[in-house]
Amino acid sequence: MRVPDKIKARLRELPDKPGCYIMRDRTGRIVYVGKASSLRKRVGWYFRAASLRSAPPKLRGLIRGVADLETIATRTEAEAVLLEGQLIKDYRPRYNTSFKDDKRFLLLRMDPREPLPRFKTCRIQRNDQALYFGPYASSSAARVALDFIEKRFGLRKCRPQTPDSETHQHCIDDIVRHCSAPCIGKVTRDEYRAHVEEACSFLRGEHPESLKAVETAMRQAAEAQDYERAAALRDLLDLLRTALKQRTRIAKTPEMKTEEARAGCEELRTILDLARIPRVIEAYDVSNISGTHAVASMVCAVDGMPHRNRYRHFRIKTVEGSDDPAMMAEVIRRRFARLIHETQLCRPPPPESSAQAKPGPDTSGPAPHALPDLVLVDGGITQVRAARAELAKLGLAHLAVAGLAKEHEEIHQDTGKGSRPRVTRLELNSRALRVLTTIRDEAHRFALTYHRNLRQKRIRESVLDDIPGLGKKRKELLLKHFGSLQRLKRATVEEIGAVPGFGKRSADLVRQALACRKCAPAPSACSPPPALL
């Protein structure tokens, strides 16, 4: 089998990072979604000669049907697992078997309203005043976490909400396990609830010293060649360390964050060789899957702190396919063309004479339509040059532009035509880098949220929405009567006409519209159904 040139070009661009890969057939439909710790190694394996020659028939059929593929890089393999599950649930590819049901990732649940609370696993987080911890990408990690806190903090495992010797037979968990047995008075209820609070603090990552116990247990399991438990403890340790980092950031007071952000901006002026301190920073990010629902975001930081009133999101209008530099150029062009227009509209008229001129109020912050001191784009020198080219066309070539590449957190600057770009790598604990990564991650979050909302909206859309004249109530009647869209597609004209509010003519029009959907993706061969009366 010959690998198409388009696939070969995609393979050469694959990053050596964790993430998800999406395979499409010739009609553009997603047929398979997978995850990998290294996208370059995993996706490249499919198209090797040995794989094409000796793979199972089902896998060979998948490879032969792949006409295009794209990847979504993530920070960790655990994030790739969560993203893979979400993509499979959203698009239901034909070659995927896992995650097609309503099964979700495990969480740990504790209800503080119980007299003697206990932890248990669940898959759905409800609004029931209980405390939830997770989700855990690895179910074994969730169960190891539950077993660990039960043993370390003496938590009970028995099911009765209020175990006592009169109505329930006493279990022997205090002998064979590590239960503190509050039901028979070995500890008081107040002491037991204190143990529960300690377990909650542990799961939130509030006790760094507890991580050593998990690491010791992981090493002991590895030495005993219990590698499955060691791997689960390793995943638990990673989750706890992440929670600890988040807790450390949250623990800082607003005053501490503001002072640190301002100091980071002052460092940026020296590091990036800027004309002045970058008080106003605008960060841009693009989000899409193979060009579909391509969106971009712009977030703003003033003195290093997010300024949410200035956040904007964009729908990409002029770029087709996955061309991030072109999308970035479109966003920069639209944003600053509008900003120039708004600045001209809001410019006050000049005073009649200098004697009549009165000093205006002293504002502590920049004007709402002020140009940013630094434009930050998510990406490398290609995105930086695309942004600078658009700014130059608008007469804003003097604005500072920098790019922040995710792979090594490198800062890219364009030093002019014919010269090599300036690449700066800062220490990971640098306050200047912390300012840039914070606003870059915020732009990524804002763009990804908007992209997901659009994608979910498309998923929820029904083919019934394309039938002119079929209102919301009549669609609800059809779906309620038949139970699902698939059953409606198999229904005859007589069965549709039996639905209240539908006659033979309207039923015939619905039947024609649903039959017309079968000739996609070439709808031009069909004439649109007439509007329902």
SEZAKOL-705625 format. One record per residue (C-alpha): residue in three letters; x, y, z. Coordinates in steps of 0.02 Angstrom, whole numbers, padded with zeros to 5 digits, always signed. Layout:
! SEZAKOL-705625
ALAXYZ/...
END
This chain:
! SEZAKOL-705625
MET+00000+00000+00000/ARG+00065+00172-00047/VAL+00051+00308+00087/PRO-00031+00465+00014/ASP+00079+00620-00003/LYS-00038+00717+00110/ILE-00014+00590+00250/LYS+00175+00593+00225/ALA+00175+00782+00245/ARG+00072+00765+00405/LEU+00192+00634+00474/ARG+00341+00749+00450/GLU+00254+00884+00555/LEU+00210+00772+00703/PRO+00276+00835+00871/ASP+00365+00722+00994/LYS+00238+00765+01129/PRO+00089+00682+01213/GLY-00082+00713+01138/CYS-00224+00643+01032/TYR-00227+00602+00847/ILE-00382+00607+00737/MET-00399+00507+00576/ARG-00524+00552+00439/ASP-00585+00462+00284/ARG-00605+00533+00109/THR-00769+00619+00152/GLY-00690+00709+00301/ARG-00780+00602+00431/ILE-00684+00556+00588/VAL-00657+00367+00589/TYR-00533+00346+00733/VAL-00468+00443+00883/GLY-00318+00387+00984/LYS-00198+00450+01116/ALA-00009+00437+01129/SER+00133+00482+01244/SER+00230+00529+01087/LEU+00125+00577+00936/ARG+00273+00561+00818/LYS+00312+00381+00867/ARG+00133+00320+00886/VAL+00056+00392+00728/GLY+00210+00351+00625/TRP+00193+00168+00676/TYR+00029+00150+00580/PHE+00108+00190+00413/ARG+00265+00085+00424/ALA+00286-00055+00299/ALA+00285-00188+00435/SER+00122-00123+00508/LEU+00038-00118+00337/ARG+00098-00295+00302/SER+00067-00389+00466/ALA-00069-00289+00556/PRO-00239-00370+00589/PRO-00368-00352+00449/LYS-00471-00222+00545/LEU-00317-00113+00572/ARG-00263-00129+00390/GLY-00438-00076+00338/LEU-00425+00077+00449/ILE-00255+00126+00379/ARG-00310+00105+00199/GLY-00461+00216+00230/VAL-00366+00360+00310/ALA-00358+00511+00195/ASP-00307+00644+00321/LEU-00255+00658+00502/GLU-00226+00793+00630/THR-00158+00801+00806/ILE-00194+00895+00966/ALA-00043+00911+01081/THR-00071+00909+01269/ARG+00042+00946+01417/THR+00030+00773+01495/GLU-00024+00598+01447/ALA-00164+00607+01576/GLU-00236+00759+01485/ALA-00227+00659+01323/VAL-00329+00519+01402/LEU-00465+00640+01457/LEU-00468+00726+01287/GLU-00476+00559+01195/GLY-00629+00507+01294/GLN-00715+00672+01260/LEU-00679+00667+01073/ILE-00742+00488+01057/LYS-00903+00531+01149/ASP-00927+00684+01038/TYR-00892+00607+00867/ARG-00917+00418+00897/PRO-00790+00357+00766/ARG-00832+00190+00688/TYR-00664+00109+00729/ASN-00666+00157+00914/THR-00745+00041+01040/SER-00697+00122+01206/PHE-00787+00275+01277/LYS-00938+00254+01162/ASP-01052+00220+01309/ASP-01098+00343+01446/LYS-00957+00283+01558/ARG-00856+00423+01638/PHE-00694+00437+01733/LEU-00691+00391+01916/LEU-00707+00518+02056/LEU-00695+00501+02244/ARG-00849+00561+02339/MET-00873+00604+02523/ASP-01035+00668+02598/PRO-00997+00774+02753/ARG-01180+00767+02807/GLU-01163+00584+02856/PRO-01132+00549+03042/LEU-00977+00446+03002/PRO-00925+00497+02825/ARG-00835+00376+02711/PHE-00758+00391+02538/LYS-00819+00294+02388/THR-00795+00296+02200/CYS-00923+00364+02078/ARG-00929+00423+01897/ILE-01055+00566+01900/GLN-01030+00728+01997/ARG-01197+00790+02062/ASN-01247+00952+02145/ASP-01284+00867+02311/GLN-01170+00962+02433/ALA-01048+00815+02436/LEU-00860+00837+02408/TYR-00786+00764+02248/PHE-00603+00733+02207/GLY-00540+00695+02031/PRO-00577+00646+01895/TYR-00443+00511+01886/ALA-00389+00466+01709/SER-00332+00297+01777/SER-00465+00198+01870/SER-00329+00100+01960/ALA-00257+00265+02023/ALA-00427+00312+02094/ARG-00445+00146+02185/VAL-00266+00153+02249/ALA-00300+00329+02314/LEU-00455+00266+02404/ASP-00361+00119+02479/PHE-00216+00232+02530/ILE-00321+00360+02625/GLU-00423+00223+02710/LYS-00266+00143+02778/ARG-00170+00302+02818/PHE-00312+00394+02905/GLY-00408+00248+02979/LEU-00567+00275+02879/ARG-00708+00151+02881/LYS-00761+00051+02729/CYS-00925-00028+02787/ARG-01085+00028+02702/PRO-01207+00074+02845/GLN-01217+00261+02872/THR-01224+00239+03061/PRO-01151+00068+03108/ASP-01187+00010+03285/SER-01188-00155+03377/GLU-01377-00157+03402/THR-01436-00150+03220/HIS-01281-00206+03124/GLN-01158-00344+03152/HIS-00987-00269+03187/CYS-00861-00296+03047/ILE-00679-00339+03082/ASP-00600-00201+02978/ASP-00516-00134+03135/ILE-00422-00300+03143/VAL-00390-00351+02963/ARG-00378-00173+02895/HIS-00338-00005+02972/CYS-00511+00058+03021/SER-00513+00168+03177/ALA-00683+00090+03222/PRO-00783+00240+03283/CYS-00937+00128+03291/ILE-00871+00033+03443/GLY-00789+00182+03526/LYS-00606+00157+03484/VAL-00607+00340+03431/THR-00739+00472+03461/ARG-00844+00538+03319/ASP-00757+00707+03328/GLU-00588+00621+03314/TYR-00650+00518+03166/ARG-00715+00673+03076/ALA-00544+00753+03103/HIS-00467+00603+03013/VAL-00590+00630+02870/GLU-00539+00813+02857/GLU-00356+00761+02851/ALA-00395+00641+02709/CYS-00484+00781+02613/SER-00334+00894+02639/PHE-00221+00756+02575/LEU-00323+00734+02416/ARG-00320+00922+02387/GLY-00130+00921+02399/GLU-00124+01030+02554/HIS+00005+00922+02646/PRO+00169+00910+02547/GLU+00243+00793+02679/SER+00111+00663+02636/LEU+00183+00647+02460/LYS+00336+00560+02532/ALA+00225+00421+02599/VAL+00150+00394+02425/GLU+00322+00395+02346/THR+00386+00269+02475/ALA+00236+00155+02442/MET+00268+00169+02254/ARG+00451+00116+02275/GLN+00403-00028+02389/ALA+00276-00091+02261/ALA+00407-00080+02123/GLU+00535-00175+02228/ALA+00404-00309+02260/GLN+00376-00317+02070/ASP+00195-00262+02093/TYR+00210-00149+01943/GLU+00024-00117+01918/ARG+00008-00046+02094/ALA+00170+00051+02072/ALA+00103+00130+01912/ALA-00061+00175+01998/LEU+00034+00255+02143/ARG+00140+00350+02017/ASP-00018+00421+01936/LEU-00085+00466+02108/LEU+00078+00552+02151/ASP+00070+00655+01990/LEU-00109+00709+02028/LEU-00064+00759+02206/ARG+00087+00859+02147/THR-00022+00951+02021/ALA-00149+00989+02156/LEU-00009+01051+02268/LYS+00053+01171+02134/GLN-00122+01238+02106/ARG-00145+01256+02293/THR+00018+01354+02306/ARG-00038+01475+02173/ILE-00209+01498+02252/ALA-00134+01525+02425/LYS-00054+01688+02371/THR-00149+01845+02420/PRO-00206+01967+02283/GLU-00078+02092+02343/MET+00063+01965+02325/LYS+00005+01919+02149/THR-00007+02102+02096/GLU+00167+02147+02159/GLU+00242+01991+02079/ALA+00156+02028+01913/ARG+00219+02207+01911/ALA+00396+02149+01948/GLY+00380+02024+01805/CYS+00328+02164+01685/GLU+00480+02266+01737/GLU+00591+02116+01701/LEU+00509+02094+01530/ARG+00561+02270+01479/THR+00744+02226+01504/ILE+00736+02048+01437/LEU+00641+02093+01277/ASP+00730+02261+01256/LEU+00566+02359+01252/ALA+00550+02548+01246/ARG+00443+02550+01404/ILE+00371+02435+01534/PRO+00234+02327+01451/ARG+00089+02382+01560/VAL-00040+02321+01433/ILE-00009+02149+01356/GLU-00128+02069+01230/ALA-00109+01882+01201/TYR-00181+01789+01052/ASP-00215+01603+01027/VAL-00297+01499+00889/SER-00399+01341+00919/ASN-00466+01221+00787/ILE-00472+01039+00736/SER-00416+01023+00556/GLY-00486+01195+00519/THR-00663+01154+00579/HIS-00743+01281+00695/ALA-00581+01381+00690/VAL-00584+01516+00823/ALA-00461+01632+00907/SER-00452+01725+01071/MET-00378+01887+01132/VAL-00349+01912+01318/CYS-00277+02066+01399/ALA-00169+02091+01552/VAL-00141+02259+01635/ASP+00013+02268+01746/GLY+00029+02080+01726/MET-00147+02041+01794/PRO-00293+01980+01685/HIS-00413+02117+01632/ARG-00568+02018+01582/ASN-00667+02167+01518/ARG-00550+02170+01368/TYR-00562+01986+01322/ARG-00622+01952+01144/HIS-00652+01797+01039/PHE-00657+01781+00850/ARG-00729+01662+00721/ILE-00603+01634+00581/LYS-00685+01689+00418/THR-00556+01694+00278/VAL-00442+01544+00310/GLU-00484+01365+00262/GLY-00394+01214+00331/SER-00263+01210+00470/ASP-00157+01364+00436/ASP-00117+01439+00606/PRO-00006+01582+00542/ALA-00140+01638+00419/MET-00273+01628+00555/MET-00162+01729+00671/ALA-00138+01859+00534/GLU-00327+01874+00509/VAL-00358+01900+00694/ILE-00220+02032+00711/ARG-00286+02123+00556/ARG-00466+02126+00619/ARG-00422+02171+00797/PHE-00307+02318+00760/ALA-00408+02385+00614/ARG-00556+02398+00731/LEU-00448+02470+00869/ILE-00384+02607+00753/HIS-00563+02647+00701/GLU-00624+02655+00881/THR-00476+02763+00931/GLN-00518+02889+00795/LEU-00702+02893+00846/CYS-00661+02919+01030/ARG-00526+03051+01002/PRO-00583+03215+01085/PRO-00588+03373+00977/PRO-00441+03493+00999/PRO-00471+03644+01115/GLU-00509+03813+01035/SER-00357+03893+01118/SER-00222+03850+01241/ALA-00300+03967+01369/GLN-00463+03869+01365/ALA-00377+03701+01379/LYS-00405+03618+01546/PRO-00304+03474+01612/GLY-00402+03312+01612/PRO-00419+03194+01759/ASP-00269+03088+01804/THR-00316+02908+01768/SER-00216+02769+01846/GLY-00244+02645+01707/PRO-00226+02650+01518/ALA-00369+02713+01410/PRO-00496+02582+01350/HIS-00439+02602+01169/ALA-00252+02616+01204/LEU-00133+02515+01099/PRO-00047+02373+01192/ASP+00134+02387+01243/LEU+00166+02206+01193/VAL+00076+02087+01075/LEU+00103+01905+01128/VAL+00058+01765+01008/ASP+00051+01581+01047/GLY+00184+01501+00938/GLY+00355+01528+00865/ILE+00435+01642+00739/THR+00310+01599+00600/GLN+00164+01667+00701/VAL+00268+01817+00756/ARG+00310+01865+00577/ALA+00130+01844+00522/ALA+00074+01963+00660/ARG+00211+02090+00623/ALA+00169+02091+00437/GLU-00013+02135+00472/LEU+00034+02270+00598/ALA+00154+02348+00471/LYS+00013+02358+00343/LEU-00091+02454+00470/GLY+00050+02574+00510/LEU+00085+02495+00679/ALA+00256+02421+00645/HIS+00322+02503+00803/LEU+00221+02387+00916/ALA+00324+02253+01004/VAL+00278+02074+00956/ALA+00340+01914+01039/GLY+00293+01731+01027/LEU+00296+01603+01166/ALA+00327+01425+01105/LYS+00256+01287+01216/GLU+00390+01155+01190/HIS+00530+01239+01289/GLU+00439+01400+01342/GLU+00553+01499+01226/ILE+00520+01681+01183/HIS+00537+01719+00996/GLN+00565+01894+00925/ASP+00586+01948+00744/THR+00740+02057+00723/GLY+00709+02104+00540/LYS+00723+02037+00363/GLY+00869+01927+00325/SER+00920+01905+00506/ARG+00896+01759+00622/PRO+00758+01772+00752/ARG+00802+01811+00931/VAL+00762+01665+01046/THR+00766+01690+01234/ARG+00747+01550+01361/LEU+00714+01605+01540/GLU+00725+01511+01704/LEU+00564+01421+01744/ASN+00546+01517+01907/SER+00571+01685+01822/ARG+00436+01812+01863/ALA+00442+01877+01684/LEU+00411+01703+01613/ARG+00272+01676+01740/VAL+00182+01831+01676/LEU+00195+01771+01496/THR+00144+01591+01529/THR-00003+01646+01635/ILE-00077+01758+01502/ARG-00034+01633+01363/ASP-00123+01492+01457/GLU-00271+01608+01489/ALA-00283+01644+01302/HIS-00275+01458+01266/ARG-00412+01421+01394/PHE-00523+01559+01325/ALA-00504+01500+01145/LEU-00526+01317+01188/THR-00685+01352+01288/TYR-00760+01447+01141/HIS-00709+01309+01020/ARG-00787+01174+01129/ASN-00948+01271+01146/LEU-00963+01285+00957/ARG-00921+01101+00936/GLN-01050+01048+01065/LYS-01179+01158+00982/ARG-01148+01072+00816/ILE-01158+00901+00898/ARG-01327+00943+00975/GLU-01397+01001+00809/SER-01517+00878+00729/VAL-01549+00846+00546/LEU-01727+00901+00582/ASP-01661+01079+00599/ASP-01630+01079+00410/ILE-01814+01049+00367/PRO-01895+01218+00329/GLY-02058+01250+00420/LEU-02030+01118+00555/GLY-02036+01214+00717/LYS-01971+01170+00889/LYS-02134+01098+00955/ARG-02163+00985+00805/LYS-01984+00921+00815/GLU-02011+00880+00998/LEU-02172+00787+00954/LEU-02080+00681+00825/LEU-01934+00638+00938/LYS-02047+00603+01086/HIS-02157+00488+00982/PHE-02017+00387+00901/GLY-01890+00400+01042/SER-01738+00434+00932/LEU-01689+00504+00764/GLN-01636+00332+00700/ARG-01811+00262+00730/LEU-01886+00412+00644/LYS-01777+00381+00491/ARG-01844+00202+00480/ALA-02026+00257+00500/THR-02147+00254+00353/VAL-02255+00398+00295/GLU-02406+00320+00379/GLU-02316+00304+00546/ILE-02258+00486+00538/GLY-02433+00542+00491/ALA-02501+00458+00647/VAL-02408+00584+00757/PRO-02527+00719+00824/GLY-02509+00878+00722/PHE-02447+00789+00565/GLY-02550+00747+00412/LYS-02509+00645+00259/ARG-02432+00792+00167/SER-02319+00850+00308/ALA-02270+00670+00346/ASP-02223+00646+00163/LEU-02114+00803+00168/VAL-02023+00742+00325/ARG-01996+00573+00245/GLN-01923+00655+00087/ALA-01808+00766+00190/LEU-01739+00621+00291/ALA-01715+00517+00134/CYS-01623+00662+00053/ARG-01497+00662+00194/LYS-01435+00491+00135/CYS-01356+00565-00021/ALA-01230+00673+00078/PRO-01093+00727+00054/ALA-01155+00777-00119/PRO-01314+00875-00078/SER-01312+00962-00247/ALA-01385+00804-00323/CYS-01542+00827-00219/SER-01665+00969-00221/PRO-01707+01044-00052/PRO-01872+00988+00023/PRO-02016+01112+00011/ALA-02060+01206+00169/LEU-02190+01129+00282/LEU-02351+01226+00289/
END
